[in-house]
Amino acid sequence: MKSLHAQHHPLADSGYQLTVLTQADVEGAQLLPFAARLRETGLLPLRPTGIRVMQINVGKMCNQTCRHCHVDAGPDRTEIMTRATMQLCLDALVQTDIQVVDLTGGAPEMNPDFRWFVEQISALGRQIIVRCNLTIIVANPKYYDLPQFFARHGVQVVSSLPHFSALRTDAQRGEGVFAKSIKALRLLNEAGYGAEGSGLSLDLVYNPSGAFLPGSQAALERDFKQRLLREHGIVFNNLLTITNLPISRFLDYLLESGNYASYMEKLVLAYNPAAAANVMCRSTLSIGWDGQLYDCDFNQQLDLPVEERAPQHIRDFNLAALNNRAIVVNQHCYGCTAGAGSSCGGATT
């Protein structure tokens, strides 16, 4: 049977061996469990390599309603992490040498205890990442000083910017978002973010605008840096490419547009064992707004908690037990293992 990789594949020169599937394989892709693919490549059961990042969703409230949002965040969401649950997270941190705390949402800054939480984490000497949507900085006067607040605590700012053009950014994130994002980026630059030697890291995130995989992270970063500097005078540190996973709003788009089958085919065909070995769930623990524990942010949104034998809530945190758990996987995991790999930190291979 003819291989679907008969033509040259753009990933073939990227340093790993492509999995070759036949047409029959693709037709059965929906039936092939991701766990079976892991078994074929010697990675089942998938286990942590050591938790180095605690990713905490502090609430699903957001000032935007982006088309690609896997959290279904928006202004009408009421789920919010309480200060008591934040304190449980802090108590767990004190027990460990976990160095990175990744705060996400929604717009995490909309949690009323957000600044208190950042201050407490900073006092513990841990690195803080904030997933900032940029527009929140200019949405209301009470957020105008966020760049200075972030700078005082050495926060690493990671922000979505789908494209360096207004048309493509607004199509994915809403009308006027690009102009607001540019304004916010200038404010971050004024606070020192992205400047060489400042120690203040500003990273941008690229998600494809349709049913396809992201291009080369290095090439996209060069394009973004050139265009944003030339046209807007903006500097930043790194561009992170993230594959859209077939869940939530993006899944709705795939189904409504008739692209679900072909998109899953793309993901399955591009399965990369090296990316599978480096998936973020092996080094990251995801904590929901209510304190429930998950293997990753995507499992969190699908209500797939950590395996039953592991602690289920942050109040029962046990690092040794969590480091020894089997990671829960499902079909959406193909998104993190396709091509150059995808994680909250960008490409993995």
C-alpha positions, 0 to 999 in steps of 0.5 A: 500500500502506498505510503502517505510520506512518499513526497518529501515531508518538510519535517524530514530534515529536522533531526528525527525519524518520521513515523510512516503511516499507510492510508489504512492507518489514517483511516483508522486514526480515530480508533488508534489510541494515543497510548498505543502509539506511545507503546510502539515507541517505548514510552508507555506508561508515560511518567514524569521526569521530575516536576519542575513547573507548577502551572496554576490556573487562577480563574477562567474570567477573561476580558476576551473571548478568543476563537482558539481558547482551549479554556473557554475563558471569557467575561461571563466565567465565574470560576476563580481561585480563592486566596485559601486555595492559593495558600495551599499552593504556597504551602506545597511550594515550600515543601519542594525545590520547584523553581517555576510557577506559571500563572494562567487563566483566563486573564490571571490578572483579573483574580482579585488576589492575583497581586498578593499571590505574585508577591507571596511567590516572589518572596519564596524566591521562585521564578514567576511566569504570567500568561498575560493576554496583553489587552488586559494591561490597557483594558482598565486604569486599575491594570495600567501599572501591571508592567511596573508591577511585573518588573518589580517582581521579575515576572516573565511575561508570556503573551499571545500574539497570533500574527504581526498583522492586525487582520490575522490577529483580530480574526483570531482574538477579536476586533481591535485586539492587535492595536491594543496589544501593540499599545501594551507591548510598548508599555512593557518595553518602556518598563524594560521588558525585551531589552537586552541586559534588562533581565526582564523576559517578554515572550510571544506565543504564536498559534496557527489561525487554521487547521494546520501545524505551526511553521518553524519556530526559529523562522517565525521568530525572525519574521515577528522580530523584524516586522514588529521592530520595523513597523512598531518599534517593539522588541521581545525575547522569544517566540513560542509556537504552540499547536492548537489542540482539538479540544474546546473552541478549536474543536468546535471550529474543526467540527463546524468547518468539516476539518476535524478528520483531516486535522487529526490526520495531520497530527497522527502523521506528524507523530514525533517520538522525540517530541513525545519524550519531551512533552510538558506533562513530564515536568509540569503539574497543572493545578485547577482554579479549585485546587484539583490536580491534572497532568497538563492544562489541556487535561484540566479543561477536559476534566481528566485529573491525575491517575487515581493513585496519585494525590487529587487535590493540592491540599494532599500534595505529595511530590514523591507520589506525583513524580511516580504517577502514570500520566493520563493520555488521550487522543488530544495528546497527538497535538503535543507530539506532532512535528517539532512538538508543542508545549507551553514553552513552545516547540520541544524538539 
